[in-house]
Amino acid sequence: MLLQRQAAGGTGGKDFCLTPRETQVTAFIVAGYSDKEIVRKLDVSEQTVKNHVANIFGKLGVSDRLELVLFALHHRLIDRGQAAHRTPPKGKSRVMPLKTLPLWPEELASR
């Protein structure tokens, strides 16, 4: 069964038909996980994760991980709680955890 997520504004009511697993992979990407870290979390092959990422990119019309993160946050595909649960290993991550970012889209809108 497909999980349909309605975009929050700006897209004329377009539905994004991500599967529950694709939504989960998107949440991991938004949280800053690498493909290899997602492989370990989900206990699947690296090729499976790459397939999910390619499917997500195609369904959402994005071309890289940064664009996916911005799209997912803008359209509220992932909520702040899902994205902010990660504590990166010391010395291993080059990505700033999202919970350290000063503002989220809803906080920007209220300013």
KELUM-150627 format. One record per atom (N, C-alpha, C): residue in three letters; x, y, z. Coordinates in steps of 0.02 Angstrom, whole numbers, m for minus. Example, Ala and Ser with C-alpha at 12.3 -4.5 7.8 and 13.67 -1.06 7.14 Angstrom:
<ketors>
<ketor><r>Ala</r><x>660</x><y>m284</y><z>390</z></ketor>
<ketor><r>Ala</r><x>615</x><y>m225</y><z>390</z></ketor>
<ketor><r>Ala</r><x>660</x><y>m165</y><z>390</z></ketor>
<ketor><r>Ser</r><x>642</x><y>m112</y><z>354</z></ketor>
<ketor><r>Ser</r><x>684</x><y>m53</y><z>357</z></ketor>
<ketor><r>Ser</r><x>645</x><y>2</y><z>394</z></ketor>
</ketors>
This chain:
<ketors>
<ketor><r>Met</r><x>42</x><y>m60</y><z>0</z></ketor>
<ketor><r>Met</r><x>0</x><y>0</y><z>0</z></ketor>
<ketor><r>Met</r><x>44</x><y>62</y><z>0</z></ketor>
<ketor><r>Leu</r><x>25</x><y>110</y><z>m39</z></ketor>
<ketor><r>Leu</r><x>65</x><y>171</y><z>m45</z></ketor>
<ketor><r>Leu</r><x>43</x><y>222</y><z>7</z></ketor>
<ketor><r>Leu</r><x>92</x><y>255</y><z>34</z></ketor>
<ketor><r>Leu</r><x>78</x><y>310</y><z>81</z></ketor>
<ketor><r>Leu</r><x>77</x><y>374</y><z>40</z></ketor>
<ketor><r>Gln</r><x>19</x><y>406</y><z>40</z></ketor>
<ketor><r>Gln</r><x>13</x><y>468</y><z>2</z></ketor>
<ketor><r>Gln</r><x>21</x><y>527</y><z>49</z></ketor>
<ketor><r>Arg</r><x>66</x><y>571</y><z>32</z></ketor>
<ketor><r>Arg</r><x>78</x><y>630</y><z>73</z></ketor>
<ketor><r>Arg</r><x>57</x><y>691</y><z>32</z></ketor>
<ketor><r>Gln</r><x>11</x><y>729</y><z>58</z></ketor>
<ketor><r>Gln</r><x>m11</x><y>790</y><z>25</z></ketor>
<ketor><r>Gln</r><x>39</x><y>845</y><z>38</z></ketor>
<ketor><r>Ala</r><x>58</x><y>879</y><z>m14</z></ketor>
<ketor><r>Ala</r><x>105</x><y>935</y><z>m6</z></ketor>
<ketor><r>Ala</r><x>72</x><y>991</y><z>31</z></ketor>
<ketor><r>Ala</r><x>110</x><y>1025</y><z>72</z></ketor>
<ketor><r>Ala</r><x>85</x><y>1083</y><z>110</z></ketor>
<ketor><r>Ala</r><x>95</x><y>1146</y><z>70</z></ketor>
<ketor><r>Gly</r><x>47</x><y>1163</y><z>28</z></ketor>
<ketor><r>Gly</r><x>48</x><y>1225</y><z>m10</z></ketor>
<ketor><r>Gly</r><x>92</x><y>1223</y><z>m72</z></ketor>
<ketor><r>Gly</r><x>76</x><y>1267</y><z>m118</z></ketor>
<ketor><r>Gly</r><x>119</x><y>1281</y><z>m175</z></ketor>
<ketor><r>Gly</r><x>119</x><y>1231</y><z>m232</z></ketor>
<ketor><r>Thr</r><x>92</x><y>1171</y><z>m224</z></ketor>
<ketor><r>Thr</r><x>97</x><y>1123</y><z>m278</z></ketor>
<ketor><r>Thr</r><x>29</x><y>1104</y><z>m306</z></ketor>
<ketor><r>Gly</r><x>m23</x><y>1141</y><z>m289</z></ketor>
<ketor><r>Gly</r><x>m88</x><y>1126</y><z>m317</z></ketor>
<ketor><r>Gly</r><x>m117</x><y>1060</y><z>m294</z></ketor>
<ketor><r>Gly</r><x>m100</x><y>1036</y><z>m234</z></ketor>
<ketor><r>Gly</r><x>m129</x><y>975</y><z>m208</z></ketor>
<ketor><r>Gly</r><x>m97</x><y>912</y><z>m234</z></ketor>
<ketor><r>Lys</r><x>m37</x><y>916</y><z>m262</z></ketor>
<ketor><r>Lys</r><x>m4</x><y>857</y><z>m288</z></ketor>
<ketor><r>Lys</r><x>10</x><y>807</y><z>m232</z></ketor>
<ketor><r>Asp</r><x>m3</x><y>743</y><z>m245</z></ketor>
<ketor><r>Asp</r><x>12</x><y>690</y><z>m197</z></ketor>
<ketor><r>Asp</r><x>80</x><y>660</y><z>m213</z></ketor>
<ketor><r>Phe</r><x>117</x><y>645</y><z>m161</z></ketor>
<ketor><r>Phe</r><x>182</x><y>612</y><z>m168</z></ketor>
<ketor><r>Phe</r><x>173</x><y>541</y><z>m144</z></ketor>
<ketor><r>Cys</r><x>176</x><y>493</y><z>m188</z></ketor>
<ketor><r>Cys</r><x>160</x><y>424</y><z>m172</z></ketor>
<ketor><r>Cys</r><x>223</x><y>385</y><z>m152</z></ketor>
<ketor><r>Leu</r><x>248</x><y>400</y><z>m93</z></ketor>
<ketor><r>Leu</r><x>305</x><y>363</y><z>m66</z></ketor>
<ketor><r>Leu</r><x>279</x><y>303</y><z>m27</z></ketor>
<ketor><r>Thr</r><x>314</x><y>247</y><z>m34</z></ketor>
<ketor><r>Thr</r><x>297</x><y>189</y><z>8</z></ketor>
<ketor><r>Thr</r><x>319</x><y>204</y><z>79</z></ketor>
<ketor><r>Pro</r><x>295</x><y>165</y><z>128</z></ketor>
<ketor><r>Pro</r><x>318</x><y>176</y><z>196</z></ketor>
<ketor><r>Pro</r><x>394</x><y>169</y><z>202</z></ketor>
<ketor><r>Arg</r><x>424</x><y>123</y><z>165</z></ketor>
<ketor><r>Arg</r><x>497</x><y>114</y><z>168</z></ketor>
<ketor><r>Arg</r><x>532</x><y>175</y><z>138</z></ketor>
<ketor><r>Glu</r><x>506</x><y>201</y><z>82</z></ketor>
<ketor><r>Glu</r><x>536</x><y>261</y><z>52</z></ketor>
<ketor><r>Glu</r><x>530</x><y>320</y><z>99</z></ketor>
<ketor><r>Thr</r><x>475</x><y>326</y><z>134</z></ketor>
<ketor><r>Thr</r><x>467</x><y>379</y><z>183</z></ketor>
<ketor><r>Thr</r><x>518</x><y>371</y><z>239</z></ketor>
<ketor><r>Gln</r><x>530</x><y>309</y><z>260</z></ketor>
<ketor><r>Gln</r><x>579</x><y>295</y><z>313</z></ketor>
<ketor><r>Gln</r><x>650</x><y>313</y><z>289</z></ketor>
<ketor><r>Val</r><x>667</x><y>294</y><z>228</z></ketor>
<ketor><r>Val</r><x>732</x><y>310</y><z>200</z></ketor>
<ketor><r>Val</r><x>740</x><y>386</y><z>194</z></ketor>
<ketor><r>Thr</r><x>687</x><y>420</y><z>173</z></ketor>
<ketor><r>Thr</r><x>689</x><y>493</y><z>169</z></ketor>
<ketor><r>Thr</r><x>703</x><y>523</y><z>237</z></ketor>
<ketor><r>Ala</r><x>671</x><y>497</y><z>289</z></ketor>
<ketor><r>Ala</r><x>682</x><y>522</y><z>357</z></ketor>
<ketor><r>Ala</r><x>755</x><y>513</y><z>378</z></ketor>
<ketor><r>Phe</r><x>784</x><y>456</y><z>361</z></ketor>
<ketor><r>Phe</r><x>855</x><y>444</y><z>377</z></ketor>
<ketor><r>Phe</r><x>900</x><y>493</y><z>339</z></ketor>
<ketor><r>Ile</r><x>884</x><y>506</y><z>276</z></ketor>
<ketor><r>Ile</r><x>924</x><y>553</y><z>237</z></ketor>
<ketor><r>Ile</r><x>918</x><y>624</y><z>266</z></ketor>
<ketor><r>Val</r><x>858</x><y>643</y><z>283</z></ketor>
<ketor><r>Val</r><x>848</x><y>709</y><z>313</z></ketor>
<ketor><r>Val</r><x>887</x><y>715</y><z>379</z></ketor>
<ketor><r>Ala</r><x>892</x><y>660</y><z>416</z></ketor>
<ketor><r>Ala</r><x>929</x><y>659</y><z>479</z></ketor>
<ketor><r>Ala</r><x>1004</x><y>657</y><z>469</z></ketor>
<ketor><r>Gly</r><x>1027</x><y>650</y><z>406</z></ketor>
<ketor><r>Gly</r><x>1099</x><y>652</y><z>392</z></ketor>
<ketor><r>Gly</r><x>1133</x><y>586</y><z>386</z></ketor>
<ketor><r>Tyr</r><x>1096</x><y>532</y><z>383</z></ketor>
<ketor><r>Tyr</r><x>1126</x><y>465</y><z>377</z></ketor>
<ketor><r>Tyr</r><x>1154</x><y>454</y><z>307</z></ketor>
<ketor><r>Ser</r><x>1210</x><y>419</y><z>303</z></ketor>
<ketor><r>Ser</r><x>1238</x><y>398</y><z>239</z></ketor>
<ketor><r>Ser</r><x>1203</x><y>334</y><z>217</z></ketor>
<ketor><r>Asp</r><x>1213</x><y>314</y><z>154</z></ketor>
<ketor><r>Asp</r><x>1184</x><y>251</y><z>130</z></ketor>
<ketor><r>Asp</r><x>1206</x><y>192</y><z>174</z></ketor>
<ketor><r>Lys</r><x>1270</x><y>190</y><z>191</z></ketor>
<ketor><r>Lys</r><x>1296</x><y>134</y><z>231</z></ketor>
<ketor><r>Lys</r><x>1264</x><y>132</y><z>300</z></ketor>
<ketor><r>Glu</r><x>1252</x><y>191</y><z>329</z></ketor>
<ketor><r>Glu</r><x>1219</x><y>193</y><z>395</z></ketor>
<ketor><r>Glu</r><x>1146</x><y>171</y><z>389</z></ketor>
<ketor><r>Ile</r><x>1113</x><y>189</y><z>334</z></ketor>
<ketor><r>Ile</r><x>1044</x><y>167</y><z>323</z></ketor>
<ketor><r>Ile</r><x>1042</x><y>91</y><z>314</z></ketor>
<ketor><r>Val</r><x>1091</x><y>63</y><z>278</z></ketor>
<ketor><r>Val</r><x>1097</x><y>m9</y><z>270</z></ketor>
<ketor><r>Val</r><x>1099</x><y>m44</y><z>338</z></ketor>
<ketor><r>Arg</r><x>1140</x><y>m18</y><z>383</z></ketor>
<ketor><r>Arg</r><x>1145</x><y>m49</y><z>449</z></ketor>
<ketor><r>Arg</r><x>1080</x><y>m41</y><z>490</z></ketor>
<ketor><r>Lys</r><x>1048</x><y>16</y><z>484</z></ketor>
<ketor><r>Lys</r><x>986</x><y>28</y><z>522</z></ketor>
<ketor><r>Lys</r><x>929</x><y>m17</y><z>498</z></ketor>
<ketor><r>Leu</r><x>924</x><y>m25</y><z>432</z></ketor>
<ketor><r>Leu</r><x>868</x><y>m62</y><z>404</z></ketor>
<ketor><r>Leu</r><x>883</x><y>m136</y><z>391</z></ketor>
<ketor><r>Asp</r><x>947</x><y>m155</y><z>397</z></ketor>
<ketor><r>Asp</r><x>969</x><y>m224</y><z>385</z></ketor>
<ketor><r>Asp</r><x>949</x><y>m247</y><z>315</z></ketor>
<ketor><r>Val</r><x>967</x><y>m206</y><z>266</z></ketor>
<ketor><r>Val</r><x>956</x><y>m222</y><z>195</z></ketor>
<ketor><r>Val</r><x>1022</x><y>m211</y><z>158</z></ketor>
<ketor><r>Ser</r><x>1024</x><y>m231</y><z>95</z></ketor>
<ketor><r>Ser</r><x>1085</x><y>m222</y><z>56</z></ketor>
<ketor><r>Ser</r><x>1094</x><y>m149</y><z>35</z></ketor>
<ketor><r>Glu</r><x>1156</x><y>m131</y><z>19</z></ketor>
<ketor><r>Glu</r><x>1169</x><y>m63</y><z>m3</z></ketor>
<ketor><r>Glu</r><x>1133</x><y>m49</y><z>m69</z></ketor>
<ketor><r>Gln</r><x>1128</x><y>m100</y><z>m112</z></ketor>
<ketor><r>Gln</r><x>1093</x><y>m90</y><z>m175</z></ketor>
<ketor><r>Gln</r><x>1019</x><y>m76</y><z>m163</z></ketor>
<ketor><r>Thr</r><x>989</x><y>m107</y><z>m113</z></ketor>
<ketor><r>Thr</r><x>919</x><y>m94</y><z>m96</z></ketor>
<ketor><r>Thr</r><x>910</x><y>m21</y><z>m76</z></ketor>
<ketor><r>Val</r><x>955</x><y>4</y><z>m34</z></ketor>
<ketor><r>Val</r><x>951</x><y>74</y><z>m14</z></ketor>
<ketor><r>Val</r><x>959</x><y>120</y><z>m74</z></ketor>
<ketor><r>Lys</r><x>1007</x><y>104</y><z>m118</z></ketor>
<ketor><r>Lys</r><x>1017</x><y>145</y><z>m178</z></ketor>
<ketor><r>Lys</r><x>955</x><y>144</y><z>m222</z></ketor>
<ketor><r>Asn</r><x>922</x><y>86</y><z>m226</z></ketor>
<ketor><r>Asn</r><x>860</x><y>82</y><z>m266</z></ketor>
<ketor><r>Asn</r><x>805</x><y>126</y><z>m235</z></ketor>
<ketor><r>His</r><x>799</x><y>124</y><z>m168</z></ketor>
<ketor><r>His</r><x>749</x><y>166</y><z>m135</z></ketor>
<ketor><r>His</r><x>764</x><y>240</y><z>m148</z></ketor>
<ketor><r>Val</r><x>827</x><y>259</y><z>m142</z></ketor>
<ketor><r>Val</r><x>846</x><y>329</y><z>m152</z></ketor>
<ketor><r>Val</r><x>830</x><y>350</y><z>m224</z></ketor>
<ketor><r>Ala</r><x>846</x><y>308</y><z>m272</z></ketor>
<ketor><r>Ala</r><x>831</x><y>324</y><z>m343</z></ketor>
<ketor><r>Ala</r><x>756</x><y>330</y><z>m353</z></ketor>
<ketor><r>Asn</r><x>716</x><y>287</y><z>m323</z></ketor>
<ketor><r>Asn</r><x>643</x><y>291</y><z>m329</z></ketor>
<ketor><r>Asn</r><x>617</x><y>355</y><z>m298</z></ketor>
<ketor><r>Ile</r><x>644</x><y>373</y><z>m240</z></ketor>
<ketor><r>Ile</r><x>623</x><y>435</y><z>m206</z></ketor>
<ketor><r>Ile</r><x>639</x><y>495</y><z>m249</z></ketor>
<ketor><r>Phe</r><x>701</x><y>497</y><z>m276</z></ketor>
<ketor><r>Phe</r><x>721</x><y>553</y><z>m319</z></ketor>
<ketor><r>Phe</r><x>673</x><y>559</y><z>m378</z></ketor>
<ketor><r>Gly</r><x>656</x><y>503</y><z>m410</z></ketor>
<ketor><r>Gly</r><x>612</x><y>503</y><z>m467</z></ketor>
<ketor><r>Gly</r><x>541</x><y>527</y><z>m450</z></ketor>
<ketor><r>Lys</r><x>514</x><y>501</y><z>m395</z></ketor>
<ketor><r>Lys</r><x>446</x><y>520</y><z>m375</z></ketor>
<ketor><r>Lys</r><x>440</x><y>593</y><z>m355</z></ketor>
<ketor><r>Leu</r><x>492</x><y>619</y><z>m324</z></ketor>
<ketor><r>Leu</r><x>489</x><y>688</y><z>m300</z></ketor>
<ketor><r>Leu</r><x>520</x><y>738</y><z>m348</z></ketor>
<ketor><r>Gly</r><x>553</x><y>714</y><z>m400</z></ketor>
<ketor><r>Gly</r><x>583</x><y>758</y><z>m450</z></ketor>
<ketor><r>Gly</r><x>643</x><y>796</y><z>m425</z></ketor>
<ketor><r>Val</r><x>682</x><y>764</y><z>m381</z></ketor>
<ketor><r>Val</r><x>743</x><y>795</y><z>m355</z></ketor>
<ketor><r>Val</r><x>803</x><y>758</y><z>m384</z></ketor>
<ketor><r>Ser</r><x>862</x><y>790</y><z>m381</z></ketor>
<ketor><r>Ser</r><x>920</x><y>759</y><z>m413</z></ketor>
<ketor><r>Ser</r><x>977</x><y>744</y><z>m365</z></ketor>
<ketor><r>Asp</r><x>973</x><y>767</y><z>m302</z></ketor>
<ketor><r>Asp</r><x>1025</x><y>750</y><z>m255</z></ketor>
<ketor><r>Asp</r><x>997</x><y>752</y><z>m184</z></ketor>
<ketor><r>Arg</r><x>1038</x><y>730</y><z>m135</z></ketor>
<ketor><r>Arg</r><x>1016</x><y>724</y><z>m66</z></ketor>
<ketor><r>Arg</r><x>998</x><y>791</y><z>m35</z></ketor>
<ketor><r>Leu</r><x>1036</x><y>843</y><z>m50</z></ketor>
<ketor><r>Leu</r><x>1020</x><y>909</y><z>m23</z></ketor>
<ketor><r>Leu</r><x>952</x><y>932</y><z>m47</z></ketor>
<ketor><r>Glu</r><x>940</x><y>924</y><z>m112</z></ketor>
<ketor><r>Glu</r><x>876</x><y>944</y><z>m139</z></ketor>
<ketor><r>Glu</r><x>819</x><y>903</y><z>m108</z></ketor>
<ketor><r>Leu</r><x>832</x><y>839</y><z>m95</z></ketor>
<ketor><r>Leu</r><x>782</x><y>797</y><z>m62</z></ketor>
<ketor><r>Leu</r><x>767</x><y>822</y><z>8</z></ketor>
<ketor><r>Val</r><x>819</x><y>839</y><z>47</z></ketor>
<ketor><r>Val</r><x>809</x><y>864</y><z>115</z></ketor>
<ketor><r>Val</r><x>768</x><y>928</y><z>114</z></ketor>
<ketor><r>Leu</r><x>787</x><y>975</y><z>71</z></ketor>
<ketor><r>Leu</r><x>750</x><y>1038</y><z>67</z></ketor>
<ketor><r>Leu</r><x>678</x><y>1027</y><z>46</z></ketor>
<ketor><r>Phe</r><x>668</x><y>984</y><z>m3</z></ketor>
<ketor><r>Phe</r><x>600</x><y>968</y><z>m27</z></ketor>
<ketor><r>Phe</r><x>559</x><y>936</y><z>29</z></ketor>
<ketor><r>Ala</r><x>588</x><y>887</y><z>63</z></ketor>
<ketor><r>Ala</r><x>551</x><y>851</y><z>116</z></ketor>
<ketor><r>Ala</r><x>532</x><y>898</y><z>172</z></ketor>
<ketor><r>Leu</r><x>576</x><y>943</y><z>191</z></ketor>
<ketor><r>Leu</r><x>560</x><y>990</y><z>245</z></ketor>
<ketor><r>Leu</r><x>509</x><y>1042</y><z>222</z></ketor>
<ketor><r>His</r><x>518</x><y>1067</y><z>161</z></ketor>
<ketor><r>His</r><x>471</x><y>1118</y><z>135</z></ketor>
<ketor><r>His</r><x>400</x><y>1091</y><z>129</z></ketor>
<ketor><r>His</r><x>394</x><y>1029</y><z>105</z></ketor>
<ketor><r>His</r><x>329</x><y>998</y><z>94</z></ketor>
<ketor><r>His</r><x>305</x><y>957</y><z>154</z></ketor>
<ketor><r>Arg</r><x>342</x><y>961</y><z>208</z></ketor>
<ketor><r>Arg</r><x>324</x><y>927</y><z>270</z></ketor>
<ketor><r>Arg</r><x>313</x><y>852</y><z>261</z></ketor>
<ketor><r>Leu</r><x>356</x><y>821</y><z>219</z></ketor>
<ketor><r>Leu</r><x>354</x><y>748</y><z>212</z></ketor>
<ketor><r>Leu</r><x>381</x><y>714</y><z>274</z></ketor>
<ketor><r>Ile</r><x>426</x><y>749</y><z>309</z></ketor>
<ketor><r>Ile</r><x>457</x><y>723</y><z>370</z></ketor>
<ketor><r>Ile</r><x>448</x><y>776</y><z>423</z></ketor>
<ketor><r>Asp</r><x>427</x><y>755</y><z>483</z></ketor>
<ketor><r>Asp</r><x>420</x><y>805</y><z>535</z></ketor>
<ketor><r>Asp</r><x>485</x><y>812</y><z>574</z></ketor>
<ketor><r>Arg</r><x>489</x><y>865</y><z>614</z></ketor>
<ketor><r>Arg</r><x>550</x><y>881</y><z>650</z></ketor>
<ketor><r>Arg</r><x>572</x><y>824</y><z>696</z></ketor>
<ketor><r>Gly</r><x>526</x><y>790</y><z>728</z></ketor>
<ketor><r>Gly</r><x>543</x><y>735</y><z>772</z></ketor>
<ketor><r>Gly</r><x>577</x><y>678</y><z>737</z></ketor>
<ketor><r>Gln</r><x>555</x><y>662</y><z>675</z></ketor>
<ketor><r>Gln</r><x>586</x><y>609</y><z>637</z></ketor>
<ketor><r>Gln</r><x>656</x><y>627</y><z>616</z></ketor>
<ketor><r>Ala</r><x>667</x><y>691</y><z>601</z></ketor>
<ketor><r>Ala</r><x>732</x><y>712</y><z>574</z></ketor>
<ketor><r>Ala</r><x>784</x><y>725</y><z>628</z></ketor>
<ketor><r>Ala</r><x>763</x><y>738</y><z>689</z></ketor>
<ketor><r>Ala</r><x>811</x><y>762</y><z>739</z></ketor>
<ketor><r>Ala</r><x>833</x><y>708</y><z>788</z></ketor>
<ketor><r>His</r><x>820</x><y>644</y><z>774</z></ketor>
<ketor><r>His</r><x>836</x><y>592</y><z>822</z></ketor>
<ketor><r>His</r><x>907</x><y>567</y><z>819</z></ketor>
<ketor><r>Arg</r><x>945</x><y>587</y><z>772</z></ketor>
<ketor><r>Arg</r><x>1012</x><y>559</y><z>762</z></ketor>
<ketor><r>Arg</r><x>1065</x><y>593</y><z>804</z></ketor>
<ketor><r>Thr</r><x>1108</x><y>553</y><z>834</z></ketor>
<ketor><r>Thr</r><x>1168</x><y>577</y><z>867</z></ketor>
<ketor><r>Thr</r><x>1227</x><y>548</y><z>827</z></ketor>
<ketor><r>Pro</r><x>1262</x><y>589</y><z>788</z></ketor>
<ketor><r>Pro</r><x>1315</x><y>563</y><z>745</z></ketor>
<ketor><r>Pro</r><x>1373</x><y>537</y><z>787</z></ketor>
<ketor><r>Pro</r><x>1407</x><y>484</y><z>762</z></ketor>
<ketor><r>Pro</r><x>1466</x><y>459</y><z>797</z></ketor>
<ketor><r>Pro</r><x>1521</x><y>511</y><z>796</z></ketor>
<ketor><r>Lys</r><x>1560</x><y>515</y><z>850</z></ketor>
<ketor><r>Lys</r><x>1613</x><y>565</y><z>855</z></ketor>
<ketor><r>Lys</r><x>1665</x><y>554</y><z>801</z></ketor>
<ketor><r>Gly</r><x>1682</x><y>608</y><z>767</z></ketor>
<ketor><r>Gly</r><x>1735</x><y>605</y><z>716</z></ketor>
<ketor><r>Gly</r><x>1716</x><y>571</y><z>652</z></ketor>
<ketor><r>Lys</r><x>1655</x><y>545</y><z>645</z></ketor>
<ketor><r>Lys</r><x>1636</x><y>508</y><z>586</z></ketor>
<ketor><r>Lys</r><x>1593</x><y>547</y><z>538</z></ketor>
<ketor><r>Ser</r><x>1554</x><y>594</y><z>563</z></ketor>
<ketor><r>Ser</r><x>1506</x><y>628</y><z>520</z></ketor>
<ketor><r>Ser</r><x>1530</x><y>697</y><z>500</z></ketor>
<ketor><r>Arg</r><x>1520</x><y>713</y><z>436</z></ketor>
<ketor><r>Arg</r><x>1535</x><y>780</y><z>411</z></ketor>
<ketor><r>Arg</r><x>1472</x><y>821</y><z>407</z></ketor>
<ketor><r>Val</r><x>1415</x><y>792</y><z>425</z></ketor>
<ketor><r>Val</r><x>1351</x><y>825</y><z>419</z></ketor>
<ketor><r>Val</r><x>1330</x><y>852</y><z>487</z></ketor>
<ketor><r>Met</r><x>1308</x><y>915</y><z>488</z></ketor>
<ketor><r>Met</r><x>1283</x><y>945</y><z>550</z></ketor>
<ketor><r>Met</r><x>1214</x><y>916</y><z>564</z></ketor>
<ketor><r>Pro</r><x>1202</x><y>888</y><z>624</z></ketor>
<ketor><r>Pro</r><x>1135</x><y>861</y><z>639</z></ketor>
<ketor><r>Pro</r><x>1083</x><y>916</y><z>633</z></ketor>
<ketor><r>Leu</r><x>1025</x><y>899</y><z>606</z></ketor>
<ketor><r>Leu</r><x>973</x><y>948</y><z>594</z></ketor>
<ketor><r>Leu</r><x>949</x><y>981</y><z>658</z></ketor>
<ketor><r>Lys</r><x>953</x><y>946</y><z>715</z></ketor>
<ketor><r>Lys</r><x>928</x><y>976</y><z>776</z></ketor>
<ketor><r>Lys</r><x>970</x><y>1035</y><z>798</z></ketor>
<ketor><r>Thr</r><x>1030</x><y>1043</y><z>769</z></ketor>
<ketor><r>Thr</r><x>1072</x><y>1100</y><z>786</z></ketor>
<ketor><r>Thr</r><x>1059</x><y>1160</y><z>741</z></ketor>
<ketor><r>Leu</r><x>1019</x><y>1152</y><z>689</z></ketor>
<ketor><r>Leu</r><x>1003</x><y>1208</y><z>645</z></ketor>
<ketor><r>Leu</r><x>961</x><y>1258</y><z>684</z></ketor>
<ketor><r>Pro</r><x>971</x><y>1322</y><z>674</z></ketor>
<ketor><r>Pro</r><x>937</x><y>1372</y><z>714</z></ketor>
<ketor><r>Pro</r><x>862</x><y>1377</y><z>702</z></ketor>
<ketor><r>Leu</r><x>840</x><y>1367</y><z>640</z></ketor>
<ketor><r>Leu</r><x>769</x><y>1377</y><z>624</z></ketor>
<ketor><r>Leu</r><x>743</x><y>1322</y><z>578</z></ketor>
<ketor><r>Trp</r><x>681</x><y>1304</y><z>587</z></ketor>
<ketor><r>Trp</r><x>645</x><y>1257</y><z>544</z></ketor>
<ketor><r>Trp</r><x>596</x><y>1298</y><z>503</z></ketor>
<ketor><r>Pro</r><x>570</x><y>1271</y><z>448</z></ketor>
<ketor><r>Pro</r><x>525</x><y>1310</y><z>405</z></ketor>
<ketor><r>Pro</r><x>467</x><y>1341</y><z>443</z></ketor>
<ketor><r>Glu</r><x>436</x><y>1305</y><z>490</z></ketor>
<ketor><r>Glu</r><x>379</x><y>1334</y><z>527</z></ketor>
<ketor><r>Glu</r><x>402</x><y>1391</y><z>572</z></ketor>
<ketor><r>Glu</r><x>464</x><y>1388</y><z>597</z></ketor>
<ketor><r>Glu</r><x>490</x><y>1442</y><z>639</z></ketor>
<ketor><r>Glu</r><x>506</x><y>1503</y><z>596</z></ketor>
<ketor><r>Leu</r><x>529</x><y>1492</y><z>534</z></ketor>
<ketor><r>Leu</r><x>543</x><y>1547</y><z>490</z></ketor>
<ketor><r>Leu</r><x>478</x><y>1583</y><z>471</z></ketor>
<ketor><r>Ala</r><x>424</x><y>1544</y><z>460</z></ketor>
<ketor><r>Ala</r><x>360</x><y>1573</y><z>439</z></ketor>
<ketor><r>Ala</r><x>330</x><y>1617</y><z>494</z></ketor>
<ketor><r>Ser</r><x>346</x><y>1602</y><z>556</z></ketor>
<ketor><r>Ser</r><x>316</x><y>1640</y><z>611</z></ketor>
<ketor><r>Ser</r><x>355</x><y>1704</y><z>627</z></ketor>
<ketor><r>Arg</r><x>410</x><y>1715</y><z>593</z></ketor>
<ketor><r>Arg</r><x>451</x><y>1775</y><z>606</z></ketor>
<ketor><r>Arg</r><x>431</x><y>1832</y><z>560</z></ketor>
</ketors>
